[in-house]
Structures are given as structure tokens and as C-alpha cells.
């Protein structure tokens, strides 16, 4: 996730390496969604701009991370996004991350 402003918007829109085009200057841009993650399961896509979480406006990625931590594994986040000029609401259900075992 990347916090949007006019400079970031311009950089992304001028990048020849990305298929993303951004119209918004406020919100949090989703630049990548991992396969099988709660965000992917909820339908979040690369290029979506998150504008609110649980009906609270968000303008930076840190705020989203804090809300996610507060919600915990048993909660839900209602995420308001803008995708290609359309507004949508998705429900993300955080999951426990798998534990990594050290190899010996």
C-alpha cells in the first residue's frame, strides 16, 4: 500500500512499468495483493484506492495498518474503495498468519 498525494499519483501514472492509472490524489493505493491473502479473498485488487475503513476516512497506509491490528483475527474491516471510477465496499476478514519453522 502507498499513501497517495499529487506527486505519487504523477509518478505512478507516468511509469511505463505499471498498468495502474490513478485518478485520485487522496487515499491509499493498493500496489500489490498477495495470492490467498484475506485482501485477495475479499476482492481487493492492484490499483484500488482505499478511501475509508469502517466508515472512517483514511489518507495514509499507517492508519490502515493500525485499524487492522486493532480489529484482530476475529474481526472484520469494511473497506470503501474506488476502482476505475466506481465506488465499492469490501469486507476483509483478517486471518492468523502461518507460523514459519526454521530449517535445520
MOBEL-V511214 format. One record per backbone hydrogen bond with DSSP energy under -0.5 kcal/mol. CO is the residue of the C=O (numbers start at 0). NH is the residue of the N-H. E is the energy in kcal/mol with one decimal. If there is no record, write none. Layout:
CO_NH_E / CO_NH_E
This chain:
1_28_-2.9 / 4_8_-2.6 / 5_9_-2.0 / 6_10_-2.3 / 7_11_-2.6 / 8_12_-2.5 / 9_13_-1.7 / 10_14_-0.7 / 11_14_-0.8 / 14_17_-0.8 / 26_3_-2.7 / 27_49_-3.1 / 28_1_-2.3 / 28_30_-0.7 / 29_46_-3.4 / 33_36_-1.6 / 36_40_-2.7 / 37_41_-1.7 / 38_42_-0.7 / 38_43_-2.4 / 39_42_-0.9 / 44_47_-2.1 / 47_29_-2.9 / 47_49_-0.6 / 48_81_-1.8 / 49_27_-2.3 / 50_57_-2.1 / 51_79_-2.7 / 52_55_-1.7 / 55_52_-2.4 / 59_62_-0.6 / 59_63_-1.1 / 60_64_-2.1 / 61_65_-2.4 / 62_66_-2.4 / 63_67_-2.3 / 64_68_-2.2 / 65_69_-2.3 / 66_70_-2.0 / 67_71_-1.9 / 71_74_-1.1 / 76_78_-0.7 / 76_91_-2.9 / 77_53_-3.5 / 77_79_-0.6 / 78_80_-0.6 / 78_89_-2.7 / 79_50_-3.1 / 79_51_-1.6 / 80_87_-2.2 / 81_48_-2.0 / 82_85_-2.2 / 85_82_-3.2 / 87_80_-3.0 / 89_78_-3.4 / 89_91_-0.6 / 91_76_-2.8 / 91_93_-0.7
